[in-house]
Amino acid sequence: MKFLPTTLPIVLLASNAAAFTPPNASQRTTKLGLSSTAEALEAPRGSRFSPVTKSPQEVFTDLQSHSEEEPHYLLIDAAVDGMERLKTPRVEKAPPADAIAGVKREKVLKEPALWEYNFGLQDPKLIMPHDITPRVTTPETYAITEEQIATLERDGVVHIKGVFDEEWVEYLRSATGHQVSNPHFWAFAGTASRLYDYIQRNIWQTNKAFADFYYHSAMGHVLAQCGRTDEIRVSTDLLMVNPNKGFKWHQDNQNGPITWDEGIRFWITMDETPAAYGAPVYLKGSHRNTVVDEQAVFVDIESKGLEDYKEELLEFRTMPGDMLIWHPRTVHKVDGPSDGIWTSYRRVLGGTVAKAGSKYHDKRGSGGVLSDLGRHGMEDGEKLSSSFFPQVYPNFVKSEAVSRDIGDVGRDVRDIVSKLGGLAGKASGDKFSSFFKVLGSQSR
């Protein structure tokens, strides 16, 4: 199968999303592994998740000869084919401080081998903080101030310190550690292309520990206060570990099927930000700009109309348990270490939530479709109410949680092909070139 140049990076990032999930419990924890019997994938042909029932060696062989009748190879093929093309020549910079001191720099996290990836639902079986009983205890609360809310509205970003205590931080670290040690297939493309040491979209759909965090922590309450709303739903999320190269100046348009003003972006940090790099930097008030195209990802801050914003930079050195919250249009960047080697962890759970009254917006034909590839059946203009976009404030909805637990919330190959095909046919080269610049960039 041939891939259009504009399709390749779309498929790569699309693969950082929720799993194809099998229909019954016995098939939801399948692992692709090497054993004396060349352990097969358990999900049967014809199920909603129909992976290849072959060994890793056979998968590599078939990557060269797959056909239109086997669309489950689409994402793997695109990822393997595109890894090298996503790379750009490295910009030489001064070495990091610890390299100057003569300390050997080695990555804290190694790239997984192909056979280490898992399919289906995963459950680390963690004990929750504060004697919380999963799916029973009501969500926690955390009051913020009117000044903090006003700061977000004025500046487009606010740093709220210490939202989560040591117990919650350790819970998130343990959930992340389990995920990294048991990498999911939907992290394959982003990890293999070295954008992050580990990155996976819609982590809550595949890893129960993160779903439980959303259902029971104070995250929803904090975001509801920030948005002056009485309901919060998770539109899309990302587990991000160590952004190797960092990202240039950009705005966030992977917010799920909602508009700019219906969404709120968030970060929950698990580690201390290094002093020399890794701190997010924002253009103060840039969420009010009228010059950056809504389809753009990469932003040239020298553009006419951004003069006032680029003069006021807000940098946040976040600590464990902090939340960073911003408007999706606020222009920002993150600088990684100059050599791309993280010798410590920078673990973040982030994403976009939807406020009360949000509508479903079908974004086929634009880059926004990448964060909405689930087979939920919603139509353009409908009220956003679905187990694919779960309510987390004022409380979680038990029926939505059950839907997630039995594997009804996931991906279908037919839907992915349909939505990505629309993007390849409609997106302009000029707009999509912005996407390329972010993927292969060194921060500056």
C-alpha positions as a LaTeX table, in Angstrom:
\begin{tabular}{lrrr}
\hline
Residue & $x$ (\AA) & $y$ (\AA) & $z$ (\AA) \\
\hline
Met1 & 0.00 & 0.00 & 0.00 \\
Lys2 & 1.29 & 3.44 & $-0.93$ \\
Phe3 & 1.03 & 6.38 & 1.49 \\
Leu4 & 0.54 & 9.98 & 0.50 \\
Pro5 & 3.23 & 12.26 & 1.95 \\
Thr6 & 0.54 & 14.17 & 3.83 \\
Thr7 & $-0.83$ & 10.96 & 5.33 \\
Leu8 & 2.36 & 9.66 & 6.93 \\
Pro9 & 2.71 & 11.91 & 9.98 \\
Ile10 & $-1.04$ & 11.76 & 10.53 \\
Val11 & $-0.89$ & 8.01 & 10.86 \\
Leu12 & 2.14 & 8.22 & 13.13 \\
Leu13 & 0.48 & 10.44 & 15.70 \\
Ala14 & $-2.83$ & 8.68 & 15.34 \\
Ser15 & $-1.16$ & 5.56 & 16.60 \\
Asn16 & $-0.51$ & 7.30 & 19.94 \\
Ala17 & $-4.11$ & 6.74 & 20.87 \\
Ala18 & $-6.55$ & 4.31 & 22.42 \\
Ala19 & $-6.22$ & 0.62 & 21.72 \\
Phe20 & $-8.25$ & $-1.58$ & 19.48 \\
Thr21 & $-9.94$ & $-3.44$ & 22.32 \\
Pro22 & $-11.20$ & $-7.04$ & 22.18 \\
Pro23 & $-14.82$ & $-7.71$ & 23.07 \\
Asn24 & $-14.39$ & $-9.92$ & 26.12 \\
Ala25 & $-12.26$ & $-9.98$ & 29.21 \\
Ser26 & $-10.12$ & $-12.97$ & 28.30 \\
Gln27 & $-8.83$ & $-11.14$ & 25.26 \\
Arg28 & $-8.05$ & $-7.73$ & 26.78 \\
Thr29 & $-4.51$ & $-8.20$ & 28.08 \\
Thr30 & $-2.79$ & $-9.84$ & 25.13 \\
Lys31 & 0.95 & $-9.23$ & 24.83 \\
Leu32 & 3.05 & $-9.46$ & 21.71 \\
Gly33 & 6.01 & $-11.51$ & 22.89 \\
Leu34 & 8.70 & $-13.98$ & 21.86 \\
Ser35 & 8.44 & $-17.43$ & 23.40 \\
Ser36 & 9.13 & $-21.03$ & 22.47 \\
Thr37 & 5.72 & $-21.14$ & 20.88 \\
Ala38 & 5.95 & $-17.69$ & 19.25 \\
Glu39 & 3.14 & $-16.43$ & 21.47 \\
Ala40 & 0.19 & $-15.45$ & 19.30 \\
Leu41 & $-2.11$ & $-12.50$ & 19.71 \\
Glu42 & $-5.32$ & $-13.75$ & 21.27 \\
Ala43 & $-8.02$ & $-11.61$ & 19.68 \\
Pro44 & $-9.86$ & $-13.64$ & 17.01 \\
Arg45 & $-10.36$ & $-12.68$ & 13.41 \\
Gly46 & $-13.56$ & $-10.76$ & 12.97 \\
Ser47 & $-13.52$ & $-9.13$ & 16.42 \\
Arg48 & $-13.54$ & $-5.36$ & 16.73 \\
Phe49 & $-9.81$ & $-5.63$ & 17.34 \\
Ser50 & $-8.40$ & $-8.05$ & 14.80 \\
Pro51 & $-4.62$ & $-7.92$ & 15.21 \\
Val52 & $-2.25$ & $-10.15$ & 13.35 \\
Thr53 & $-1.93$ & $-13.62$ & 14.91 \\
Lys54 & 1.75 & $-13.91$ & 14.03 \\
Ser55 & 5.15 & $-13.75$ & 15.61 \\
Pro56 & 7.22 & $-10.52$ & 15.52 \\
Gln57 & 9.44 & $-11.95$ & 12.79 \\
Glu58 & 6.40 & $-12.69$ & 10.63 \\
Val59 & 5.03 & $-9.21$ & 11.28 \\
Phe60 & 8.21 & $-7.65$ & 9.85 \\
Thr61 & 7.98 & $-9.90$ & 6.79 \\
Asp62 & 4.36 & $-9.01$ & 6.19 \\
Leu63 & 5.06 & $-5.30$ & 6.48 \\
Gln64 & 6.56 & $-5.55$ & 3.02 \\
Ser65 & 3.56 & $-7.21$ & 1.39 \\
His66 & 0.34 & $-6.17$ & 3.13 \\
Ser67 & $-2.72$ & $-5.45$ & 1.02 \\
Glu68 & $-5.85$ & $-3.32$ & 1.07 \\
Glu69 & $-7.68$ & $-6.29$ & 2.60 \\
Glu70 & $-5.50$ & $-6.15$ & 5.74 \\
Pro71 & $-5.88$ & $-2.58$ & 7.06 \\
His72 & $-4.62$ & $-3.54$ & 10.53 \\
Tyr73 & $-1.09$ & $-3.23$ & 9.11 \\
Leu74 & $-1.63$ & 0.39 & 8.13 \\
Leu75 & $-0.27$ & 2.05 & 11.25 \\
Ile76 & 2.71 & $-0.28$ & 11.69 \\
Asp77 & 3.79 & 0.13 & 8.08 \\
Ala78 & 3.49 & 3.90 & 8.20 \\
Ala79 & 5.43 & 4.07 & 11.43 \\
Val80 & 8.31 & 1.92 & 10.19 \\
Asp81 & 8.37 & 3.65 & 6.81 \\
Gly82 & 8.31 & 7.11 & 8.33 \\
Met83 & 10.75 & 7.03 & 11.24 \\
Glu84 & 13.79 & 8.18 & 9.33 \\
Arg85 & 11.89 & 10.72 & 7.25 \\
Leu86 & 10.60 & 12.44 & 10.37 \\
Lys87 & 14.12 & 13.23 & 11.50 \\
Thr88 & 15.77 & 16.52 & 10.64 \\
Pro89 & 19.46 & 17.41 & 10.72 \\
Arg90 & 20.47 & 18.12 & 14.29 \\
Val91 & 21.20 & 21.72 & 15.14 \\
Glu92 & 24.53 & 21.85 & 16.94 \\
Lys93 & 24.32 & 23.59 & 20.30 \\
Ala94 & 26.48 & 23.86 & 23.36 \\
Pro95 & 26.53 & 20.60 & 25.32 \\
Pro96 & 24.44 & 20.35 & 28.51 \\
Ala97 & 26.07 & 21.45 & 31.75 \\
Asp98 & 26.63 & 17.95 & 33.08 \\
Ala99 & 28.38 & 16.97 & 29.85 \\
Ile100 & 30.78 & 19.87 & 30.32 \\
Ala101 & 31.52 & 18.56 & 33.80 \\
Gly102 & 32.64 & 15.29 & 32.24 \\
Val103 & 29.65 & 13.24 & 33.37 \\
Lys104 & 28.70 & 10.52 & 30.92 \\
Arg105 & 25.16 & 11.16 & 29.71 \\
Glu106 & 22.91 & 8.15 & 29.24 \\
Lys107 & 19.18 & 8.00 & 28.70 \\
Val108 & 17.20 & 7.14 & 31.79 \\
Leu109 & 14.71 & 5.26 & 29.60 \\
Lys110 & 15.52 & 2.92 & 26.72 \\
Glu111 & 13.39 & 2.39 & 23.62 \\
Pro112 & 11.34 & $-0.84$ & 23.83 \\
Ala113 & 11.87 & $-3.70$ & 21.41 \\
Leu114 & 8.98 & $-4.50$ & 19.08 \\
Trp115 & 8.08 & $-7.70$ & 20.91 \\
Glu116 & 7.72 & $-5.86$ & 24.22 \\
Tyr117 & 4.59 & $-4.01$ & 23.13 \\
Asn118 & 1.13 & $-4.97$ & 24.45 \\
Phe119 & $-2.38$ & $-4.80$ & 23.03 \\
Gly120 & $-5.72$ & $-4.32$ & 24.75 \\
Leu121 & $-6.59$ & $-3.09$ & 28.23 \\
Gln122 & $-4.02$ & $-2.90$ & 31.01 \\
Asp123 & $-4.48$ & $-2.74$ & 34.79 \\
Pro124 & $-1.51$ & $-2.10$ & 37.13 \\
Lys125 & $-3.80$ & $-2.98$ & 40.08 \\
Leu126 & $-2.60$ & $-0.06$ & 42.18 \\
Ile127 & $-3.98$ & 0.84 & 45.59 \\
Met128 & $-5.48$ & 4.31 & 45.37 \\
Pro129 & $-4.47$ & 7.13 & 47.75 \\
His130 & $-6.53$ & 8.37 & 50.70 \\
Asp131 & $-8.45$ & 5.08 & 51.16 \\
Ile132 & $-10.32$ & 5.67 & 47.91 \\
Thr133 & $-12.40$ & 2.73 & 46.72 \\
Pro134 & $-12.28$ & 2.67 & 42.91 \\
Arg135 & $-15.61$ & 3.41 & 41.21 \\
Val136 & $-17.28$ & 4.00 & 44.59 \\
Thr137 & $-15.69$ & 6.99 & 46.38 \\
Thr138 & $-16.80$ & 10.43 & 45.19 \\
Pro139 & $-14.18$ & 12.65 & 43.52 \\
Glu140 & $-11.94$ & 14.78 & 45.70 \\
Thr141 & $-12.04$ & 18.58 & 45.62 \\
Tyr142 & $-9.38$ & 21.29 & 45.68 \\
Ala143 & $-10.33$ & 24.95 & 45.94 \\
Ile144 & $-8.43$ & 27.52 & 43.92 \\
Thr145 & $-8.65$ & 31.30 & 44.16 \\
Glu146 & $-10.45$ & 33.86 & 42.04 \\
Glu147 & $-7.04$ & 35.42 & 41.38 \\
Gln148 & $-5.80$ & 32.18 & 39.82 \\
Ile149 & $-8.89$ & 31.95 & 37.60 \\
Ala150 & $-8.47$ & 35.59 & 36.54 \\
Thr151 & $-4.80$ & 34.93 & 35.75 \\
Leu152 & $-5.77$ & 32.15 & 33.36 \\
Glu153 & $-8.33$ & 34.36 & 31.65 \\
Arg154 & $-5.91$ & 37.30 & 31.36 \\
Asp155 & $-2.60$ & 35.58 & 30.58 \\
Gly156 & $-3.87$ & 32.43 & 28.86 \\
Val157 & $-2.02$ & 30.21 & 31.36 \\
Val158 & $-1.86$ & 29.64 & 35.12 \\
His159 & 0.46 & 27.58 & 37.32 \\
Ile160 & $-1.30$ & 26.03 & 40.33 \\
Lys161 & 1.20 & 24.57 & 42.75 \\
Gly162 & 0.78 & 21.52 & 44.95 \\
Val163 & $-2.64$ & 20.33 & 43.80 \\
Phe164 & $-1.68$ & 16.69 & 44.36 \\
Asp165 & 0.11 & 15.46 & 47.47 \\
Glu166 & 2.90 & 12.88 & 47.71 \\
Glu167 & 0.46 & 9.95 & 47.70 \\
Trp168 & $-1.10$ & 11.06 & 44.42 \\
Val169 & 2.27 & 11.80 & 42.86 \\
Glu170 & 3.55 & 8.35 & 43.82 \\
Tyr171 & 0.36 & 6.79 & 42.42 \\
Leu172 & 0.87 & 8.53 & 39.06 \\
Arg173 & 4.55 & 7.62 & 39.00 \\
Ser174 & 3.70 & 3.97 & 39.69 \\
Ala175 & 1.05 & 3.97 & 36.94 \\
Thr176 & 3.55 & 5.54 & 34.55 \\
Gly177 & 6.27 & 3.11 & 35.57 \\
His178 & 3.99 & 0.16 & 34.88 \\
Gln179 & 3.04 & 1.64 & 31.50 \\
Val180 & 6.63 & 2.24 & 30.45 \\
Ser181 & 7.63 & $-1.26$ & 31.58 \\
Asn182 & 4.67 & $-2.71$ & 29.67 \\
Pro183 & 4.53 & $-0.43$ & 26.62 \\
His184 & 1.31 & $-0.34$ & 24.67 \\
Phe185 & 1.18 & $-0.74$ & 20.91 \\
Trp186 & $-0.33$ & 2.73 & 20.56 \\
Ala187 & 2.87 & 4.23 & 21.92 \\
Phe188 & 4.94 & 2.52 & 19.22 \\
Ala189 & 5.06 & 5.22 & 16.54 \\
Gly190 & 5.73 & 8.21 & 18.79 \\
Thr191 & 8.34 & 6.33 & 20.79 \\
Ala192 & 10.07 & 4.75 & 17.81 \\
Ser193 & 10.27 & 8.10 & 16.00 \\
Arg194 & 12.02 & 9.46 & 19.10 \\
Leu195 & 9.67 & 12.37 & 19.69 \\
Tyr196 & 9.48 & 11.27 & 23.33 \\
Asp197 & 11.05 & 8.50 & 25.33 \\
Tyr198 & 7.44 & 7.38 & 25.77 \\
Ile199 & 4.19 & 8.97 & 24.59 \\
Gln200 & 0.68 & 7.56 & 24.36 \\
Arg201 & $-2.58$ & 9.31 & 23.55 \\
Asn202 & $-5.83$ & 8.46 & 25.36 \\
Ile203 & $-3.93$ & 6.59 & 28.04 \\
Trp204 & $-7.09$ & 6.42 & 30.21 \\
Gln205 & $-8.75$ & 4.18 & 27.65 \\
Thr206 & $-6.12$ & 1.46 & 27.91 \\
Asn207 & $-4.68$ & 1.87 & 31.43 \\
Lys208 & $-7.22$ & 1.60 & 34.26 \\
Ala209 & $-5.01$ & 3.44 & 36.77 \\
Phe210 & $-5.24$ & 6.68 & 34.79 \\
Ala211 & $-9.01$ & 6.31 & 34.34 \\
Asp212 & $-9.35$ & 5.89 & 38.11 \\
Phe213 & $-7.22$ & 8.99 & 38.63 \\
Tyr214 & $-9.62$ & 11.05 & 36.51 \\
Tyr215 & $-12.68$ & 9.57 & 38.23 \\
His216 & $-11.51$ & 10.16 & 41.81 \\
Ser217 & $-8.89$ & 12.92 & 41.99 \\
Ala218 & $-9.48$ & 16.66 & 42.32 \\
Met219 & $-8.43$ & 17.27 & 38.71 \\
Gly220 & $-11.99$ & 17.74 & 37.48 \\
His221 & $-12.84$ & 20.18 & 40.27 \\
Val222 & $-9.77$ & 22.32 & 39.60 \\
Leu223 & $-10.51$ & 22.50 & 35.88 \\
Ala224 & $-14.20$ & 23.22 & 36.46 \\
Gln225 & $-13.25$ & 26.23 & 38.57 \\
Cys226 & $-10.78$ & 27.41 & 35.93 \\
Gly227 & $-13.45$ & 27.18 & 33.24 \\
Arg228 & $-16.25$ & 28.57 & 35.38 \\
Thr229 & $-18.31$ & 25.52 & 34.46 \\
Asp230 & $-20.34$ & 22.88 & 36.26 \\
Glu231 & $-19.26$ & 19.93 & 34.11 \\
Ile232 & $-15.93$ & 18.58 & 32.88 \\
Arg233 & $-15.37$ & 15.79 & 30.36 \\
Val234 & $-12.05$ & 14.39 & 29.18 \\
Ser235 & $-11.78$ & 15.18 & 25.47 \\
Thr236 & $-8.31$ & 13.69 & 24.91 \\
Asp237 & $-5.19$ & 13.06 & 26.95 \\
Leu238 & $-1.50$ & 12.14 & 26.67 \\
Leu239 & 1.03 & 10.41 & 28.86 \\
Met240 & 4.38 & 12.04 & 28.03 \\
Val241 & 7.79 & 10.95 & 29.29 \\
Asn242 & 10.85 & 13.03 & 28.35 \\
Pro243 & 10.36 & 15.16 & 25.20 \\
Asn244 & 13.69 & 14.35 & 23.57 \\
Lys245 & 14.13 & 17.33 & 21.30 \\
Gly246 & 11.50 & 19.57 & 22.78 \\
Phe247 & 8.97 & 21.43 & 20.65 \\
Lys248 & 9.24 & 24.79 & 18.95 \\
Trp249 & 6.69 & 27.55 & 19.43 \\
His250 & 3.25 & 26.08 & 18.75 \\
Gln251 & $-0.42$ & 26.15 & 19.62 \\
Asp252 & $-2.43$ & 23.07 & 20.59 \\
Asn253 & $-5.00$ & 21.96 & 18.04 \\
Gln254 & $-5.16$ & 18.30 & 19.03 \\
Asn255 & $-7.98$ & 18.89 & 21.50 \\
Gly256 & $-10.51$ & 16.28 & 20.45 \\
Pro257 & $-13.81$ & 17.16 & 18.75 \\
Ile258 & $-14.33$ & 20.54 & 20.44 \\
Thr259 & $-13.64$ & 24.20 & 19.68 \\
Trp260 & $-10.90$ & 26.38 & 21.16 \\
Asp261 & $-13.19$ & 28.03 & 23.69 \\
Glu262 & $-14.91$ & 24.81 & 24.72 \\
Gly263 & $-11.61$ & 23.30 & 25.87 \\
Ile264 & $-9.06$ & 23.71 & 28.66 \\
Arg265 & $-5.54$ & 22.33 & 28.39 \\
Phe266 & $-3.82$ & 20.81 & 31.41 \\
Trp267 & $-0.54$ & 19.34 & 32.61 \\
Ile268 & $-0.06$ & 17.34 & 35.79 \\
Thr269 & 3.63 & 17.01 & 36.61 \\
Met270 & 5.27 & 14.14 & 38.46 \\
Asp271 & 8.87 & 15.40 & 38.59 \\
Glu272 & 10.95 & 18.45 & 39.31 \\
Thr273 & 11.74 & 20.35 & 36.12 \\
Pro274 & 15.52 & 20.49 & 35.47 \\
Ala275 & 17.04 & 23.92 & 35.99 \\
Ala276 & 18.64 & 24.10 & 32.53 \\
Tyr277 & 15.81 & 22.90 & 30.27 \\
Gly278 & 12.32 & 21.39 & 30.15 \\
Ala279 & 10.35 & 24.33 & 31.56 \\
Pro280 & 7.35 & 25.33 & 29.39 \\
Val281 & 7.48 & 28.92 & 28.11 \\
Tyr282 & 4.32 & 30.80 & 27.05 \\
Leu283 & 3.63 & 34.04 & 25.20 \\
Lys284 & 1.57 & 35.95 & 27.73 \\
Gly285 & $-1.94$ & 36.71 & 26.48 \\
Ser286 & $-1.37$ & 35.05 & 23.09 \\
His287 & $-4.67$ & 33.15 & 23.33 \\
Arg288 & $-6.23$ & 36.42 & 22.20 \\
Asn289 & $-4.17$ & 36.69 & 19.01 \\
Thr290 & $-6.04$ & 36.91 & 15.71 \\
Val291 & $-3.20$ & 36.16 & 13.28 \\
Val292 & $-2.28$ & 32.49 & 13.79 \\
Asp293 & $-4.36$ & 30.21 & 11.56 \\
Glu294 & $-6.50$ & 27.82 & 13.60 \\
Gln295 & $-5.15$ & 24.88 & 11.61 \\
Ala296 & $-1.54$ & 25.80 & 12.29 \\
Val297 & 0.58 & 23.89 & 14.77 \\
Phe298 & 3.99 & 25.53 & 14.45 \\
Val299 & 3.95 & 29.30 & 15.08 \\
Asp300 & 6.49 & 31.83 & 13.79 \\
Ile301 & 6.56 & 34.32 & 16.65 \\
Glu302 & 8.19 & 36.87 & 14.35 \\
Ser303 & 4.93 & 37.04 & 12.39 \\
Lys304 & 3.19 & 40.38 & 12.08 \\
Gly305 & 0.59 & 40.73 & 14.79 \\
Leu306 & 2.52 & 38.81 & 17.45 \\
Glu307 & 4.93 & 41.66 & 18.26 \\
Asp308 & 3.35 & 42.53 & 21.59 \\
Tyr309 & 3.01 & 38.95 & 22.78 \\
Lys310 & 6.60 & 37.87 & 22.16 \\
Glu311 & 7.86 & 40.61 & 24.46 \\
Glu312 & 6.29 & 38.98 & 27.52 \\
Leu313 & 7.41 & 35.41 & 28.19 \\
Leu314 & 6.07 & 33.33 & 31.06 \\
Glu315 & 8.28 & 30.39 & 32.10 \\
Phe316 & 7.14 & 27.78 & 34.62 \\
Arg317 & 9.49 & 25.41 & 36.40 \\
Thr318 & 6.87 & 22.94 & 37.60 \\
Met319 & 7.33 & 20.58 & 40.54 \\
Pro320 & 5.73 & 17.23 & 41.47 \\
Gly321 & 1.99 & 17.58 & 42.05 \\
Asp322 & 1.64 & 20.91 & 40.24 \\
Met323 & $-0.91$ & 21.67 & 37.54 \\
Leu324 & $-0.27$ & 23.90 & 34.55 \\
Ile325 & $-3.50$ & 25.02 & 32.86 \\
Trp326 & $-3.86$ & 27.06 & 29.68 \\
His327 & $-6.08$ & 28.06 & 26.79 \\
Pro328 & $-5.50$ & 25.84 & 23.71 \\
Arg329 & $-4.55$ & 28.87 & 21.60 \\
Thr330 & $-1.86$ & 30.13 & 23.95 \\
Val331 & 1.44 & 29.94 & 22.06 \\
His332 & 4.17 & 28.05 & 23.91 \\
Lys333 & 7.26 & 25.88 & 23.61 \\
Val334 & 9.32 & 23.37 & 25.60 \\
Asp335 & 13.10 & 23.11 & 25.21 \\
Gly336 & 14.68 & 19.71 & 25.71 \\
Pro337 & 18.37 & 19.05 & 26.42 \\
Ser338 & 20.52 & 20.08 & 23.45 \\
Asp339 & 21.64 & 16.49 & 22.84 \\
Gly340 & 18.16 & 15.02 & 23.28 \\
Ile341 & 19.29 & 12.86 & 26.21 \\
Trp342 & 17.23 & 12.99 & 29.39 \\
Thr343 & 19.25 & 11.69 & 32.32 \\
Ser344 & 16.27 & 12.15 & 34.66 \\
Tyr345 & 12.53 & 11.74 & 34.29 \\
Arg346 & 10.09 & 14.41 & 33.09 \\
Arg347 & 6.76 & 12.59 & 33.42 \\
Val348 & 3.58 & 14.49 & 32.61 \\
Leu349 & $-0.07$ & 13.56 & 32.30 \\
Gly350 & $-1.72$ & 16.14 & 30.09 \\
Gly351 & $-4.55$ & 16.74 & 27.68 \\
Thr352 & $-7.72$ & 18.70 & 27.01 \\
Val353 & $-11.05$ & 18.70 & 28.84 \\
Ala354 & $-14.41$ & 19.96 & 27.59 \\
Lys355 & $-16.62$ & 22.37 & 29.51 \\
Ala356 & $-20.39$ & 22.05 & 30.01 \\
Gly357 & $-22.38$ & 22.73 & 26.88 \\
Ser358 & $-19.65$ & 21.56 & 24.50 \\
Lys359 & $-20.79$ & 20.18 & 21.16 \\
Tyr360 & $-19.29$ & 17.41 & 19.06 \\
His361 & $-17.48$ & 18.86 & 16.04 \\
Asp362 & $-16.53$ & 16.48 & 13.24 \\
Lys363 & $-13.03$ & 17.62 & 12.28 \\
Arg364 & $-12.49$ & 15.38 & 9.27 \\
Gly365 & $-10.44$ & 17.24 & 6.72 \\
Ser366 & $-8.32$ & 18.99 & 9.35 \\
Gly367 & $-5.47$ & 18.04 & 11.65 \\
Gly368 & $-7.86$ & 18.11 & 14.60 \\
Val369 & $-9.22$ & 14.71 & 13.61 \\
Leu370 & $-6.07$ & 13.05 & 14.94 \\
Ser371 & $-7.35$ & 13.25 & 18.51 \\
Asp372 & $-10.80$ & 11.90 & 17.62 \\
Leu373 & $-10.46$ & 8.51 & 15.98 \\
Gly374 & $-12.78$ & 6.43 & 18.17 \\
Arg375 & $-15.86$ & 4.70 & 16.77 \\
His376 & $-18.37$ & 6.48 & 19.00 \\
Gly377 & $-21.00$ & 7.25 & 16.36 \\
Met378 & $-21.51$ & 10.88 & 17.35 \\
Glu379 & $-22.67$ & 13.34 & 14.71 \\
Asp380 & $-21.59$ & 16.94 & 14.13 \\
Gly381 & $-23.47$ & 19.38 & 16.36 \\
Glu382 & $-24.62$ & 16.86 & 18.96 \\
Lys383 & $-24.09$ & 17.50 & 22.66 \\
Leu384 & $-20.76$ & 16.00 & 23.71 \\
Ser385 & $-22.00$ & 13.13 & 25.85 \\
Ser386 & $-20.35$ & 9.76 & 25.35 \\
Ser387 & $-18.27$ & 7.19 & 27.21 \\
Phe388 & $-15.51$ & 8.09 & 24.71 \\
Phe389 & $-15.41$ & 11.54 & 26.37 \\
Pro390 & $-16.09$ & 10.62 & 30.00 \\
Gln391 & $-17.50$ & 12.98 & 32.58 \\
Val392 & $-15.15$ & 13.48 & 35.53 \\
Tyr393 & $-16.86$ & 16.42 & 37.26 \\
Pro394 & $-19.05$ & 16.84 & 39.25 \\
Asn395 & $-18.67$ & 13.07 & 39.33 \\
Phe396 & $-17.92$ & 10.17 & 37.05 \\
Val397 & $-20.76$ & 8.28 & 35.35 \\
Lys398 & $-20.76$ & 4.61 & 36.32 \\
Ser399 & $-22.19$ & 3.43 & 33.01 \\
Glu400 & $-19.39$ & 5.25 & 31.15 \\
Ala401 & $-16.79$ & 3.63 & 33.41 \\
Val402 & $-18.31$ & 0.19 & 32.79 \\
Ser403 & $-18.27$ & 0.82 & 29.03 \\
Arg404 & $-14.56$ & 1.57 & 29.26 \\
Asp405 & $-13.85$ & $-1.49$ & 31.44 \\
Ile406 & $-15.52$ & $-3.98$ & 29.09 \\
Gly407 & $-13.61$ & $-2.68$ & 26.09 \\
Asp408 & $-16.40$ & $-0.77$ & 24.33 \\
Val409 & $-14.32$ & 2.42 & 24.31 \\
Gly410 & $-11.59$ & 2.01 & 21.74 \\
Arg411 & $-10.66$ & 2.10 & 18.09 \\
Asp412 & $-11.94$ & 0.47 & 14.96 \\
Val413 & $-9.69$ & 0.18 & 11.92 \\
Arg414 & $-12.52$ & 1.15 & 9.59 \\
Asp415 & $-13.10$ & 4.41 & 11.43 \\
Ile416 & $-9.39$ & 5.29 & 11.49 \\
Val417 & $-9.03$ & 4.70 & 7.76 \\
Ser418 & $-12.19$ & 6.69 & 7.04 \\
Lys419 & $-11.19$ & 9.71 & 9.09 \\
Leu420 & $-7.56$ & 9.80 & 8.05 \\
Gly421 & $-8.54$ & 9.37 & 4.42 \\
Gly422 & $-10.63$ & 12.51 & 4.69 \\
Leu423 & $-7.68$ & 14.42 & 6.10 \\
Ala424 & $-5.33$ & 13.29 & 3.33 \\
Gly425 & $-7.84$ & 14.41 & 0.74 \\
Lys426 & $-8.62$ & 17.83 & 2.18 \\
Ala427 & $-5.68$ & 19.17 & 4.14 \\
Ser428 & $-3.52$ & 21.66 & 2.31 \\
Gly429 & 0.21 & 21.17 & 2.02 \\
Asp430 & 0.88 & 24.60 & 3.49 \\
Lys431 & $-1.07$ & 23.93 & 6.65 \\
Phe432 & 0.33 & 20.45 & 7.05 \\
Ser433 & 3.91 & 21.60 & 6.66 \\
Ser434 & 3.47 & 23.25 & 10.05 \\
Phe435 & 2.83 & 19.81 & 11.49 \\
Phe436 & 6.10 & 18.51 & 10.02 \\
Lys437 & 8.07 & 21.36 & 11.59 \\
Val438 & 6.82 & 20.52 & 15.06 \\
Leu439 & 7.50 & 16.80 & 14.69 \\
Gly440 & 11.08 & 17.12 & 13.58 \\
Ser441 & 12.13 & 20.25 & 15.39 \\
Gln442 & 14.73 & 21.25 & 17.87 \\
Ser443 & 13.32 & 23.95 & 20.17 \\
Arg444 & 14.73 & 27.41 & 19.68 \\
\hline
\end{tabular}
